[in-house]
Amino acid sequence: MALIPVVYYSYHPALHKQGAPVTVFDDALRQLVRDMIETMYHENGVGLAAPQIGISKQIAVIDVSNERDKPFCIINPVITEKTGLEMMEAGCLSVPGTYDSVSRATWVKVRAQNENGEFFEIEGDGLLGHCLQHEIDHLFGKLYIDYLSPLKKKMRLKQMEKALKAQRFK
Ligand SMILES: [Zn+2]
């Protein structure tokens, strides 16, 4: 098991482009998924996408349970159905120290593969629905602050730089 450093907005190209679909489901992939889950817990995140650790592939891990014991991964995910629209507070490990509201579907259904290549479907609203949309966005190079107005986005990035600086001098 290993922790992998998270990369920050504009600090790594993988964050800002579409990830490659996964075609090989081998032990190396399963190890990567385990490491991503460990990293997500270490960073106190409810989700982590491969681009956030500098890997441009369509892999994300999620755990929205209170007990932090129900992790799962979505590989090559596609949103097949969605309904409603609501504003939700968003934060991101790749944009530390800042939060903002973004518009999301209220409910989504997703088709994806697991770490063994088996297809499955997952659906959810609330935090799970939000998290699914947030992580899938990552796999297409989109972060929540990309939805904000240019002015707001600039403000959030400034806040992030401040938070990073404070972290470095801790
Ligand atoms: Zn994120």
Boltz pocket constraint, residues with backbone or C-beta under 6 A from the ligand:
constraints:
  - pocket:
      binder: B
      contacts: [[A, 47], [A, 91], [A, 92], [A, 93], [A, 94], [A, 134], [A, 138]]
      max_distance: 6.0
